[in-house]
Amino acid sequence: LAPPAVAQPPVRVAIIIDDLGNNLVLGRAAIALPAPLTYSVLPLRPYSGTLARHAAAQGKEVMLHLPMEAGRDRPMGPGGLHRAMDRETFRRQLAASLDDVPHVAGVNNHMGSVLTRQPQAMRWLMQDLGCHGDLYFIDSRTDVRTVARRIAREAGLANAQRDVFLDNDTDPDYVRAQIDRLVARARQRGSAIGIGH
């Protein structure tokens, strides 16, 4: 007789689809994917509110994809946070972005390779997020020097970080390999987060 099979512990994989808000057709197609995905919506874009409401109506989780300062003067688009902001401007900009995207459960950074390295800006962010209900923060890890998650923990905010970018290259074989990498990471750690676009 064969020995009884050893049950593998359950693992959890979360996939966030970023950058919704600019294109209604593509946004609706993404939301229609038959999986419990999370959709991160850019603020102050033509279809931000429409797509956030549509995702929520489909039982999908909605996040705010918050633009943050990146290197090389890359344009952030509307709602962007940057180092030169004073405290009140920073607070008002974040509040406007949160108000623009309904049904938000959490926030992750759009770009942010510069701002997520700034301890003071991240303290402001986590303090302000704590004033807007039971939100969580996911660090997209666009720079290895990020301090965002550490400061979210210090602020007592529920938080996590991206493990794998799924589609930096849109070749289907590359994306499949990245999904395999995400699953392998989840098997090692018990859970993992992937971000696609």
Long-range contacts (C-beta under 8 A, 24 or more apart in sequence): 8-187, 9-190, 11-183, 11-186, 11-187, 11-190, 11-191, 11-192, 12-186, 12-190, 12-191, 12-192, 13-182, 13-183, 13-186, 13-191, 13-192, 13-193, 13-194, 14-38, 14-191, 14-192, 14-193, 14-194, 15-166, 15-182, 15-193, 15-194, 15-195, 15-196, 16-40, 16-63, 16-108, 16-138, 16-162, 16-193, 16-194, 16-195, 16-196, 17-195, 17-196, 17-197, 18-65, 18-108, 18-110, 18-140, 18-195, 18-196, 18-197, 19-65, 19-110, 19-197, 20-47, 20-48, 20-51, 20-52, 20-55, 20-65, 21-45, 21-46, 21-47, 21-48, 21-51, 21-65, 22-46, 22-47, 23-47, 24-50, 24-51, 27-51, 27-54, 28-54, 31-55, 31-58, 31-60, 32-58, 36-60, 36-61, 38-62, 38-63, 39-63, 40-64, 40-65, 40-108, 40-110, 41-65, 41-101, 42-67, 42-77, 42-78, 42-79, 42-110, 43-67, 43-78, 43-79, 43-96, 43-97, 43-98, 43-100, 43-101, 44-77, 44-78, 44-79, 44-96, 44-97, 44-100, 45-77, 45-78, 48-100, 48-101, 49-100, 49-101, 49-102, 52-101, 52-102, 52-103, 52-104, 53-102, 53-103, 55-103, 56-102, 56-103, 61-105, 61-106, 62-101, 62-102, 62-103, 62-104, 62-105, 63-104, 63-105, 63-106, 63-107, 63-108, 63-138, 64-97, 64-98, 64-101, 64-104, 64-106, 64-107, 64-108, 65-107, 65-108, 65-109, 65-110, 66-94, 66-97, 66-107, 66-108, 66-109, 66-110, 66-112, 67-109, 67-110, 67-111, 67-112, 68-109, 68-110, 68-111, 68-112, 68-114, 68-115, 68-116, 69-111, 69-112, 69-114, 69-115, 70-111, 70-112, 70-113, 70-114, 70-115, 70-142, 71-113, 71-114, 74-111, 76-110, 76-111, 77-110, 81-115, 81-121, 81-125, 82-114, 82-115, 83-114, 83-115, 83-118, 83-121, 87-124, 90-121, 90-124, 90-125, 90-128, 91-124, 91-128, 94-125, 94-128, 94-129, 95-128, 95-132, 98-132, 104-135, 105-135, 105-136, 106-135, 106-136, 106-137, 106-138, 106-158, 107-135, 107-136, 107-137, 107-138, 108-137, 108-138, 108-139, 108-140, 108-162, 108-195, 109-139, 109-140, 109-142, 109-148, 110-140, 111-142, 112-140, 112-142, 112-143, 112-146, 112-148, 113-142, 113-143, 114-143, 116-142, 116-143, 116-146, 116-147, 116-148, 117-143, 117-145, 117-146, 117-147, 118-147, 119-147, 119-151, 122-147, 122-148, 122-151, 122-152, 123-151, 123-155, 125-151, 126-151, 126-152, 126-154, 126-155, 126-157, 127-155, 129-155, 129-157, 130-155, 130-156, 130-157, 134-158, 136-160, 138-162, 138-193, 140-195, 160-193, 161-193, 162-193, 162-194, 162-195, 163-192, 163-193, 163-194, 164-192, 164-193, 164-194, 164-195, 165-194, 165-195, 165-196, 166-194, 166-195, 166-196, 167-196, 167-197
